[in-house]
């Protein structure tokens, strides 16, 4: 199978632009984090969409309902603290899962390296901002008022995805379905950035 040079160029060029964008904004105040999250989440969702390709007929039998907890993306009581915690959970689990992916073509490797690089930068930014906010008395109160139920739902969701991959022995079909599912999760998580922007 060909290496799909058009996607190689696309991933390399996007990687350079996003790296420059993120490394610059990474050092800025945490108030800019919402811009980062929205930009990178959308970019990664598009990259995963290009990687999964068309779902082959033989993969249809492997389609699974992972029970994405969509309510956490719609909750009106969500606060910025909870939004950052949820994003951290999503990115950390996505990074862990994608790190297990074995690339077969050079264009896949370039795209996956970009996804992992962006996720890693976001995790570093979120860790820094969460640490700073934890020292704020108002955030401590928010944390006590809103227990981490959403976080637990996300843990269970990604556990189901990980178990599915293991049960399917990390087959090509299983990975295609997981790319679709996590891409769907990323698109839903964009709602969190809109919630944060309104606060």
N, CA, C and O of each residue as an XYZ file, in Angstrom:
796
protein
N       0.847     -1.207      0.000
C       0.000      0.000      0.000
C       0.877      1.250      0.000
O       1.916      1.269      0.661
N       0.477      2.297     -0.731
C       1.267      3.514     -0.826
C       1.293      4.262      0.494
O       0.486      4.012      1.390
N       2.235      5.183      0.594
C       2.461      5.888      1.857
C       1.581      7.120      2.014
O       1.665      7.808      3.031
N       0.719      7.418      1.003
C      -0.164      8.579      1.070
C       0.636      9.860      1.323
O       0.506     10.462      2.389
N       1.475     10.291      0.342
C       2.347     11.459      0.534
C       1.601     12.740      0.857
O       2.144     13.615      1.532
N       0.345     12.870      0.381
C      -0.406     14.082      0.683
C      -0.642     14.228      2.177
O      -0.573     15.330      2.720
N      -0.923     13.102      2.843
C      -1.128     13.142      4.289
C       0.176     13.355      5.041
O       0.187     13.988      6.097
N       1.284     12.827      4.502
C       2.580     13.056      5.138
C       2.873     14.550      5.179
O       3.243     15.092      6.220
N       2.700     15.220      4.019
C       2.956     16.661      3.965
C       2.023     17.412      4.893
O       2.437     18.340      5.589
N       0.759     17.008      4.900
C      -0.231     17.677      5.749
C       0.136     17.560      7.224
O       0.078     18.537      7.970
N       0.516     16.343      7.638
C       0.846     16.125      9.050
C       2.126     16.838      9.444
O       2.216     17.400     10.536
N       3.139     16.818      8.545
C       4.399     17.486      8.858
C       4.204     18.993      8.983
O       4.694     19.603      9.933
N       3.490     19.601      8.026
C       3.254     21.037      8.048
C       2.417     21.436      9.256
O       2.719     22.418      9.934
N       1.350     20.658      9.523
C       0.507     20.940     10.687
C       1.308     20.807     11.965
O       1.139     21.590     12.900
N       2.191     19.802     12.004
C       2.995     19.562     13.201
C       3.884     20.754     13.502
O       3.997     21.177     14.652
N       4.528     21.307     12.446
C       5.405     22.460     12.650
C       4.615     23.671     13.145
O       5.029     24.338     14.092
N       3.486     23.954     12.510
C       2.681     25.106     12.901
C       2.153     24.972     14.319
O       2.238     25.908     15.114
N       1.595     23.779     14.635
C       1.019     23.575     15.968
C       2.088     23.613     17.038
O       1.864     24.131     18.132
N       3.266     23.059     16.720
C       4.350     23.068     17.715
C       4.748     24.497     18.054
O       4.904     24.839     19.226
N       4.912     25.337     17.023
C       5.265     26.727     17.267
C       4.169     27.448     18.049
O       4.450     28.233     18.955
N       2.918     27.171     17.686
C       1.782     27.802     18.364
C       1.730     27.406     19.831
O       1.560     28.249     20.712
N       1.879     26.112     20.078
C       1.729     25.604     21.444
C       2.894     25.967     22.331
O       2.697     26.339     23.487
N       4.131     25.864     21.804
C       5.272     26.180     22.651
C       5.269     27.656     23.022
O       5.762     28.034     24.085
N       4.707     28.501     22.133
C       4.613     29.914     22.459
C       3.572     30.177     23.513
O       3.837     30.893     24.478
N       2.391     29.613     23.351
C       1.287     29.868     24.278
C       1.437     29.090     25.580
O       0.834     29.436     26.596
N       2.264     28.014     25.536
C       2.456     27.164     26.712
C       3.004     27.956     27.890
O       2.704     27.658     29.046
N       3.827     28.989     27.577
C       4.454     29.757     28.649
C       3.584     30.918     29.112
O       3.962     31.638     30.036
N       2.419     31.114     28.483
C       1.564     32.237     28.838
C       0.711     31.923     30.048
O       0.745     30.815     30.585
N      -0.065     32.931     30.474
C      -0.943     32.778     31.623
C      -1.995     31.704     31.374
O      -2.382     31.461     30.231
N      -2.456     31.063     32.444
C      -3.436     29.968     32.322
C      -4.776     30.441     31.780
O      -5.606     29.621     31.388
N      -4.996     31.745     31.753
C      -6.250     32.251     31.206
C      -6.350     31.985     29.705
O      -7.438     32.053     29.133
N      -5.208     31.680     29.059
C      -5.202     31.365     27.637
C      -5.391     29.873     27.374
O      -5.416     29.446     26.220
N      -5.522     29.083     28.431
C      -5.581     27.638     28.262
C      -6.789     27.214     27.437
O      -6.716     26.248     26.678
N      -7.895     27.930     27.581
C      -9.100     27.577     26.842
C      -8.867     27.613     25.323
O      -9.409     26.789     24.586
N      -8.054     28.579     24.866
C      -7.722     28.681     23.441
C      -6.928     27.461     23.014
O      -7.181     26.869     21.964
N      -5.964     27.096     23.844
C      -5.149     25.905     23.582
C      -6.009     24.660     23.447
O      -5.899     23.913     22.475
N      -6.862     24.450     24.432
C      -7.672     23.235     24.475
C      -8.573     23.133     23.253
O      -8.700     22.067     22.652
N      -9.194     24.243     22.891
C     -10.098     24.237     21.743
C      -9.343     23.956     20.454
O      -9.805     23.182     19.616
N      -8.190     24.578     20.292
C      -7.385     24.424     19.069
C      -6.870     22.986     18.920
O      -6.999     22.378     17.858
N      -6.292     22.461     19.989
C      -5.656     21.152     19.901
C      -6.678     20.022     19.835
O      -6.473     19.042     19.119
N      -7.770     20.151     20.574
C      -8.786     19.102     20.553
C      -9.387     18.962     19.160
O      -9.565     17.847     18.669
N      -9.699     20.086     18.522
C     -10.232     20.033     17.167
C      -9.226     19.477     16.178
O      -9.584     18.695     15.298
N      -7.955     19.879     16.319
C      -6.907     19.405     15.426
C      -6.721     17.894     15.557
O      -6.612     17.194     14.550
N      -6.683     17.394     16.780
C      -6.493     15.957     16.983
C      -7.678     15.148     16.470
O      -7.502     14.056     15.931
N      -8.872     15.680     16.638
C     -10.058     14.986     16.129
C      -9.985     14.847     14.612
O     -10.343     13.806     14.060
N      -9.517     15.907     13.935
C      -9.392     15.848     12.479
C      -8.300     14.873     12.050
O      -8.469     14.149     11.068
N      -7.189     14.847     12.773
C      -6.107     13.921     12.442
C      -6.556     12.466     12.601
O      -6.244     11.620     11.764
N      -7.288     12.184     13.680
C      -7.768     10.820     13.884
C      -8.761     10.408     12.810
O      -8.817      9.245     12.410
N      -9.536     11.368     12.354
C     -10.492     11.081     11.288
C      -9.770     10.676     10.010
O     -10.224      9.788      9.289
N      -8.632     11.334      9.728
C      -7.868     10.993      8.526
C      -7.146      9.663      8.689
O      -6.926      8.959      7.703
N      -6.772      9.303      9.926
C      -6.058      8.053     10.157
C      -6.955      6.832     10.076
O      -6.530      5.783      9.591
N      -8.184      6.952     10.541
C      -9.043      5.767     10.603
C      -9.436      5.258      9.228
O      -9.609      4.055      9.035
N      -9.578      6.169      8.270
C      -9.981      5.765      6.926
C     -11.384      5.173      6.932
O     -12.063      5.192      7.959
N     -11.825      4.643      5.779
C     -13.170      4.048      5.710
C     -13.229      2.759      6.528
O     -12.262      2.000      6.581
N     -14.365      2.526      7.156
C     -14.552      1.319      7.959
C     -14.897      0.156      7.034
O     -15.937      0.159      6.376
N     -14.017     -0.832      6.993
C     -14.220     -1.966      6.101
C     -15.397     -2.820      6.549
O     -15.782     -2.804      7.718
N     -15.958     -3.559      5.611
C     -17.122     -4.402      5.874
C     -16.866     -5.387      7.014
O     -17.730     -5.606      7.863
N     -15.667     -5.979      7.023
C     -15.369     -6.980      8.050
C     -15.222     -6.383      9.450
O     -15.190     -7.111     10.442
N     -15.131     -5.044      9.523
C     -14.986     -4.400     10.831
C     -16.334     -4.081     11.473
O     -16.398     -3.775     12.663
N     -17.399     -4.150     10.698
C     -18.708     -3.757     11.213
C     -19.132     -4.597     12.413
O     -19.801     -4.103     13.321
N     -18.739     -5.863     12.410
C     -19.125     -6.751     13.517
C     -18.431     -6.359     14.825
O     -18.859     -6.777     15.901
N     -17.373     -5.565     14.740
C     -16.613     -5.177     15.934
C     -17.066     -3.845     16.529
O     -16.522     -3.399     17.539
N     -18.059     -3.212     15.907
C     -18.559     -1.935     16.443
C     -19.086     -2.136     17.858
O     -19.798     -3.101     18.139
N     -18.729     -1.221     18.735
C     -19.076     -1.378     20.152
C     -19.571     -0.049     20.735
O     -19.124      1.024     20.332
N     -20.492     -0.140     21.680
C     -20.956      1.045     22.398
C     -20.130      1.206     23.671
O     -20.276      0.426     24.612
N     -19.269      2.212     23.699
C     -18.392      2.427     24.857
C     -19.044      3.296     25.933
O     -18.439      3.572     26.969
N     -20.271      3.719     25.679
C     -21.045      4.489     26.651
C     -20.332      5.766     27.078
O     -20.040      5.978     28.255
N     -20.063      6.603     26.089
C     -19.476      7.904     26.378
C     -20.410      8.693     27.291
O     -21.575      8.886     26.946
N     -19.925      9.157     28.456
C     -20.793      9.904     29.390
C     -21.024     11.333     28.903
O     -20.414     12.279     29.401
N     -21.915     11.473     27.919
C     -22.126     12.769     27.271
C     -22.627     13.845     28.232
O     -22.465     15.037     27.969
N     -23.235     13.428     29.346
C     -23.794     14.419     30.264
C     -22.726     15.324     30.874
O     -23.031     16.450     31.270
N     -21.487     14.855     30.957
C     -20.447     15.697     31.560
C     -20.069     16.845     30.643
O     -19.466     17.821     31.090
N     -20.420     16.741     29.348
C     -20.118     17.812     28.411
C     -21.252     18.832     28.318
O     -21.121     19.855     27.647
N     -22.357     18.547     28.991
C     -23.534     19.419     28.906
C     -23.910     20.037     30.233
O     -24.774     20.912     30.290
N     -23.270     19.594     31.301
C     -23.669     19.990     32.655
C     -23.499     21.494     32.873
O     -22.391     22.020     32.763
N     -24.590     22.178     33.180
C     -24.551     23.621     33.374
C     -23.820     24.036     34.649
O     -23.389     25.183     34.768
N     -23.677     23.120     35.594
C     -23.010     23.474     36.839
C     -21.494     23.294     36.761
O     -20.781     23.524     37.737
N     -21.015     22.882     35.592
C     -19.576     22.692     35.437
C     -18.837     23.997     35.705
O     -19.239     25.058     35.226
N     -17.768     23.912     36.466
C     -16.912     25.057     36.733
C     -15.588     24.854     36.005
O     -15.285     23.758     35.532
N     -14.805     25.928     35.925
C     -13.542     25.833     35.198
C     -12.639     24.753     35.789
O     -11.921     24.071     35.058
N     -12.675     24.598     37.106
C     -11.844     23.574     37.736
C     -12.225     22.201     37.209
O     -11.359     21.424     36.808
N     -13.529     21.895     37.210
C     -14.002     20.600     36.741
C     -13.681     20.397     35.267
O     -13.341     19.289     34.851
N     -13.787     21.458     34.477
C     -13.495     21.365     33.055
C     -12.034     20.982     32.835
O     -11.743     20.121     32.006
N     -11.122     21.603     33.559
C      -9.701     21.274     33.424
C      -9.426     19.843     33.873
O      -8.645     19.129     33.243
N     -10.067     19.427     34.961
C      -9.883     18.058     35.449
C     -10.365     17.049     34.411
O      -9.709     16.037     34.166
N     -11.515     17.335     33.803
C     -12.049     16.426     32.785
C     -11.155     16.374     31.554
O     -10.923     15.303     30.993
N     -10.656     17.525     31.139
C      -9.747     17.543     29.999
C      -8.474     16.762     30.316
O      -7.955     16.038     29.466
N      -7.979     16.911     31.532
C      -6.771     16.177     31.912
C      -7.023     14.667     31.832
O      -6.182     13.918     31.334
N      -8.163     14.237     32.316
C      -8.505     12.811     32.280
C      -8.610     12.310     30.835
O      -8.124     11.226     30.514
N      -9.240     13.096     29.977
C      -9.395     12.714     28.572
C      -8.035     12.616     27.890
O      -7.739     11.617     27.234
N      -7.209     13.646     28.043
C      -5.917     13.670     27.372
C      -4.969     12.597     27.898
O      -4.257     11.960     27.122
N      -4.960     12.395     29.224
C      -4.056     11.396     29.801
C      -4.397      9.990     29.309
O      -3.502      9.211     28.981
N      -5.678      9.670     29.258
C      -6.088      8.348     28.792
C      -5.878      8.177     27.292
O      -5.462      7.113     26.834
N      -6.169      9.231     26.528
C      -5.934      9.167     25.086
C      -4.449      8.968     24.800
O      -4.083      8.182     23.927
N      -3.593      9.680     25.534
C      -2.147      9.533     25.356
C      -1.710      8.100     25.663
O      -0.919      7.511     24.926
N      -2.228      7.556     26.742
C      -1.862      6.194     27.141
C      -2.304      5.173     26.090
O      -1.564      4.241     25.777
N      -3.500      5.348     25.553
C      -4.017      4.411     24.554
C      -3.256      4.534     23.234
O      -2.846      3.526     22.659
N      -3.066      5.762     22.754
C      -2.394      5.951     21.463
C      -0.922      5.554     21.515
O      -0.336      5.213     20.488
N      -0.322      5.594     22.702
C       1.075      5.177     22.831
C       1.250      3.687     22.536
O       2.362      3.228     22.275
N       0.160      2.945     22.579
C       0.217      1.511     22.312
C       0.029      1.175     20.830
O       0.155      0.019     20.426
N      -0.275      2.199     20.026
C      -0.571      1.954     18.614
C       0.713      1.673     17.835
O       1.685      2.421     17.940
N       0.713      0.601     17.061
C       1.849      0.247     16.220
C       1.601      0.761     14.811
O       0.701      0.279     14.123
N       2.392      1.735     14.377
C       2.198      2.325     13.058
C       2.696      1.374     11.977
O       3.644      0.615     12.180
N       2.035      1.432     10.828
C       2.394      0.560      9.710
C       2.961      1.342      8.537
O       3.699      0.783      7.725
N       2.631      2.624      8.433
C       3.072      3.435      7.308
C       3.680      4.731      7.826
O       3.379      5.165      8.938
N       4.538      5.345      7.015
C       5.215      6.563      7.450
C       4.235      7.704      7.706
O       4.437      8.494      8.628
N       3.167      7.799      6.895
C       2.193      8.881      7.107
C       1.463      8.708      8.432
O       1.105      9.692      9.080
N       1.239      7.442      8.843
C       0.616      7.191     10.149
C       1.539      7.637     11.272
O       1.096      8.223     12.260
N       2.828      7.353     11.109
C       3.786      7.709     12.151
C       3.840      9.212     12.369
O       3.876      9.678     13.507
N       3.847      9.977     11.267
C       3.894     11.429     11.389
C       2.657     11.964     12.101
O       2.762     12.821     12.978
N       1.494     11.461     11.723
C       0.255     11.932     12.343
C       0.190     11.546     13.817
O      -0.207     12.351     14.659
N       0.583     10.301     14.127
C       0.523      9.855     15.517
C       1.517     10.617     16.382
O       1.215     10.941     17.530
N       2.698     10.907     15.845
C       3.674     11.690     16.606
C       3.130     13.082     16.913
O       3.352     13.620     17.997
N       2.420     13.654     15.953
C       1.842     14.978     16.193
C       0.776     14.913     17.270
O       0.741     15.763     18.158
N      -0.098     13.911     17.202
C      -1.157     13.760     18.205
C      -0.548     13.611     19.595
O      -0.977     14.277     20.537
N       0.450     12.739     19.724
C       1.073     12.494     21.031
C       1.801     13.736     21.532
O       1.764     14.035     22.726
N       2.461     14.460     20.636
C       3.164     15.684     21.033
C       2.184     16.716     21.581
O       2.433     17.337     22.614
N       1.072     16.890     20.880
C       0.081     17.877     21.311
C      -0.546     17.478     22.641
O      -0.727     18.314     23.526
N      -0.878     16.196     22.777
C      -1.464     15.729     24.036
C      -0.505     15.940     25.197
O      -0.913     16.354     26.282
N       0.773     15.653     24.966
C       1.765     15.801     26.027
C       1.907     17.258     26.452
O       1.985     17.550     27.645
N       1.940     18.175     25.484
C       2.031     19.598     25.812
C       0.813     20.067     26.606
O       0.933     20.853     27.546
N      -0.355     19.572     26.212
C      -1.572     19.958     26.923
C      -1.589     19.424     28.344
O      -2.039     20.108     29.264
N      -1.102     18.206     28.525
C      -1.049     17.628     29.873
C      -0.135     18.449     30.767
O      -0.448     18.675     31.935
N       0.988     18.894     30.230
C       1.907     19.724     31.008
C       1.243     21.046     31.396
O       1.363     21.499     32.534
N       0.546     21.656     30.442
C      -0.135     22.928     30.727
C      -1.231     22.750     31.768
O      -1.371     23.566     32.680
N      -2.014     21.671     31.626
C      -3.098     21.414     32.571
C      -2.564     21.139     33.962
O      -3.136     21.604     34.948
N      -1.474     20.390     34.057
C      -0.872     20.115     35.372
C      -0.455     21.411     36.060
O      -0.689     21.602     37.254
N       0.165     22.296     35.285
C       0.609     23.570     35.838
C      -0.571     24.417     36.310
O      -0.550     24.970     37.410
N      -1.606     24.511     35.462
C      -2.756     25.360     35.808
C      -3.568     24.776     36.963
O      -4.040     25.516     37.827
N      -3.731     23.455     36.981
C      -4.463     22.825     38.087
C      -3.724     23.010     39.414
O      -4.336     23.220     40.461
N      -2.407     22.929     39.344
C      -1.609     23.123     40.560
C      -1.774     24.537     41.089
O      -1.909     24.744     42.296
N      -1.764     25.514     40.182
C      -1.926     26.912     40.591
C      -3.322     27.157     41.159
O      -3.479     27.848     42.166
N      -4.324     26.590     40.511
C      -5.695     26.835     40.950
C      -6.023     26.122     42.255
O      -6.887     26.562     43.013
N      -5.326     25.020     42.512
C      -5.588     24.276     43.750
C      -5.204     25.096     44.973
O      -5.714     24.872     46.070
N      -4.307     26.039     44.771
C      -3.862     26.887     45.884
C      -4.822     28.043     46.148
O      -4.671     28.778     47.124
N      -5.797     28.193     45.280
C      -6.772     29.273     45.423
C      -7.929     28.812     46.314
O      -8.502     27.750     46.074
N      -8.276     29.585     47.324
C      -9.323     29.184     48.263
C     -10.666     28.975     47.583
O     -11.423     28.084     47.967
N     -10.967     29.783     46.580
C     -12.243     29.665     45.891
C     -12.324     28.345     45.144
O     -13.376     27.707     45.117
N     -11.206     27.929     44.533
C     -11.176     26.673     43.800
C     -11.290     25.504     44.767
O     -11.944     24.508     44.457
N     -10.665     25.611     45.931
C     -10.779     24.548     46.920
C     -12.232     24.345     47.315
O     -12.701     23.219     47.482
N     -12.939     25.471     47.460
C     -14.356     25.382     47.812
C     -15.147     24.714     46.684
O     -16.015     23.879     46.939
N     -14.846     25.081     45.451
C     -15.525     24.486     44.297
C     -15.281     22.993     44.246
O     -16.193     22.214     43.968
N     -14.048     22.596     44.516
C     -13.706     21.174     44.481
C     -14.513     20.403     45.522
O     -14.973     19.291     45.262
N     -14.680     20.995     46.692
C     -15.426     20.324     47.752
C     -16.907     20.246     47.416
O     -17.580     19.267     47.738
N     -17.409     21.301     46.759
C     -18.828     21.351     46.443
C     -19.194     20.401     45.314
O     -20.283     19.828     45.315
N     -18.301     20.231     44.360
C     -18.565     19.372     43.207
C     -17.602     18.192     43.234
O     -16.475     18.321     42.755
N     -18.004     17.050     43.777
C     -17.124     15.886     43.809
C     -16.757     15.445     42.410
O     -17.364     15.877     41.431
N     -15.760     14.581     42.320
C     -15.189     14.223     41.035
C     -15.953     13.070     40.384
O     -15.344     12.108     39.915
N     -17.276     13.162     40.353
C     -18.072     12.086     39.758
C     -17.826     11.998     38.252
O     -17.732     10.906     37.692
N     -17.722     13.180     37.594
C     -17.475     13.189     36.158
C     -16.158     12.506     35.837
O     -16.048     11.772     34.855
N     -15.151     12.756     36.685
C     -13.840     12.165     36.502
C     -13.917     10.650     36.560
O     -13.268      9.966     35.769
N     -14.701     10.117     37.487
C     -14.860      8.672     37.634
C     -15.564      8.078     36.418
O     -15.217      6.989     35.963
N     -16.551      8.797     35.898
C     -17.251      8.322     34.695
C     -16.300      8.235     33.512
O     -16.377      7.297     32.717
N     -15.404      9.208     33.392
C     -14.431      9.191     32.312
C     -13.441      8.048     32.476
O     -13.068      7.403     31.496
N     -13.014      7.795     33.708
C     -12.095      6.676     33.960
C     -12.714      5.360     33.502
O     -12.049      4.542     32.867
N     -13.988      5.161     33.828
C     -14.666      3.929     33.448
C     -14.833      3.838     31.935
O     -14.710      2.763     31.348
N     -15.114      4.974     31.317
C     -15.276      5.023     29.860
C     -13.993      4.585     29.163
O     -14.034      3.735     28.273
N     -12.865      5.150     29.553
C     -11.597      4.789     28.921
C     -11.148      3.385     29.303
O     -10.443      2.729     28.536
N     -11.550      2.922     30.479
C     -11.254      1.543     30.859
C     -11.961      0.574     29.905
O     -11.402     -0.457     29.531
N     -13.192      0.914     29.517
C     -13.927      0.064     28.570
C     -13.233      0.043     27.199
O     -13.184     -0.992     26.534
N     -12.703      1.190     26.794
C     -11.985      1.248     25.518
C     -10.718      0.397     25.583
O     -10.425     -0.366     24.663
N      -9.975      0.535     26.670
C      -8.735     -0.237     26.827
C      -9.029     -1.737     26.871
O      -8.312     -2.531     26.261
N     -10.070     -2.119     27.583
C     -10.444     -3.535     27.669
C     -10.863     -4.070     26.307
O     -10.560     -5.213     25.965
N     -11.556     -3.249     25.531
C     -11.992     -3.641     24.188
C     -10.784     -3.916     23.297
O     -10.743     -4.934     22.606
N      -9.810     -3.026     23.307
C      -8.606     -3.235     22.503
C      -7.887     -4.515     22.906
O      -7.432     -5.276     22.051
N      -7.787     -4.746     24.197
C      -7.113     -5.946     24.695
C      -7.863     -7.204     24.274
O      -7.250     -8.178     23.837
N      -9.190     -7.183     24.403
C      -9.996     -8.351     24.023
C      -9.913     -8.640     22.532
O      -9.959     -9.795     22.110
N      -9.789     -7.574     21.734
C      -9.692     -7.726     20.274
C      -8.253     -7.907     19.814
O      -7.973     -7.930     18.615
N      -7.339     -8.036     20.778
C      -5.915     -8.242     20.483
C      -5.337     -7.135     19.596
O      -4.490     -7.384     18.738
N      -5.811     -5.921     19.821
C      -5.297     -4.725     19.145
C      -5.322     -4.887     17.616
O      -4.375     -4.509     16.927
N      -6.403     -5.445     17.110
C      -6.549     -5.673     15.669
C      -6.734     -4.357     14.915
O      -7.044     -3.328     15.515
N      -6.541     -4.397     13.603
C      -6.726     -3.198     12.780
C      -8.152     -2.659     12.909
O      -8.362     -1.453     13.031
N      -9.124     -3.568     12.879
C     -10.517     -3.143     12.994
C     -10.782     -2.474     14.336
O     -11.462     -1.451     14.407
N     -10.239     -3.060     15.397
C     -10.436     -2.507     16.734
C      -9.860     -1.095     16.819
O     -10.480     -0.205     17.401
N      -8.674     -0.889     16.241
C      -8.062      0.433     16.282
C      -8.878      1.452     15.494
O      -9.030      2.594     15.928
N      -9.402      1.046     14.340
C     -10.218      1.962     13.555
C     -11.432      2.426     14.353
O     -11.789      3.605     14.342
N     -12.054      1.484     15.042
C     -13.235      1.809     15.835
C     -12.865      2.700     17.022
O     -13.622      3.602     17.381
N     -11.713      2.451     17.626
C     -11.255      3.276     18.750
C     -10.915      4.689     18.284
O     -11.205      5.655     18.990
N     -10.303      4.824     17.105
C     -10.040      6.157     16.554
C     -11.342      6.938     16.386
O     -11.422      8.120     16.721
N     -12.360      6.254     15.861
C     -13.663      6.902     15.690
C     -14.223      7.337     17.043
O     -14.719      8.454     17.189
N     -14.138      6.443     18.031
C     -14.727      6.708     19.346
C     -14.025      7.854     20.069
O     -14.687      8.746     20.601
N     -12.695      7.840     20.095
C     -11.981      8.905     20.803
C     -12.102     10.226     20.044
O     -12.131     11.297     20.650
N     -12.172     10.144     18.724
C     -12.441     11.356     17.946
C     -13.793     11.932     18.319
O     -13.946     13.148     18.435
N     -14.771     11.062     18.506
C     -16.111     11.490     18.947
C     -16.039     12.131     20.331
O     -16.695     13.140     20.588
N     -15.247     11.545     21.211
C     -15.067     12.100     22.550
C     -14.438     13.490     22.470
O     -14.838     14.399     23.198
N     -13.459     13.651     21.590
C     -12.812     14.952     21.428
C     -13.795     16.002     20.917
O     -13.804     17.136     21.396
N     -14.619     15.621     19.947
C     -15.591     16.577     19.418
C     -16.586     16.999     20.507
O     -16.948     18.172     20.596
N     -17.024     16.047     21.328
C     -17.927     16.385     22.429
C     -17.225     17.285     23.450
O     -17.847     18.181     24.021
N     -15.940     17.047     23.676
C     -15.227     17.832     24.685
C     -15.051     19.289     24.268
O     -14.776     20.149     25.105
N     -15.211     19.566     22.975
C     -15.176     20.962     22.540
C     -16.289     21.767     23.210
O     -16.172     22.982     23.371
N     -17.371     21.084     23.600
C     -18.461     21.762     24.306
C     -17.969     22.314     25.642
O     -18.454     23.341     26.115
N     -16.994     21.617     26.247
C     -16.450     22.088     27.524
C     -15.739     23.424     27.347
O     -15.813     24.289     28.219
N     -15.047     23.596     26.215
C     -14.360     24.868     26.003
C     -15.360     25.994     25.802
O     -15.095     27.133     26.184
N     -16.511     25.685     25.203
C     -17.547     26.709     25.046
C     -18.168     27.067     26.401
O     -18.480     28.227     26.669
N     -18.341     26.038     27.253
C     -18.849     26.292     28.609
C     -17.885     27.189     29.373
O     -18.288     28.141     30.042
N     -16.594     26.858     29.256
C     -15.573     27.626     29.979
C     -15.540     29.062     29.500
O     -15.339     29.978     30.296
N     -15.737     29.270     28.199
C     -15.689     30.604     27.626
C     -16.840     31.471     28.138
O     -16.710     32.693     28.218
N     -17.966     30.841     28.484
C     -19.143     31.580     28.946
C     -19.049     31.969     30.410
O     -19.754     32.864     30.876
N     -18.140     31.264     31.152
C     -18.095     31.518     32.594
C     -17.514     32.891     32.895
O     -17.402     33.272     34.060
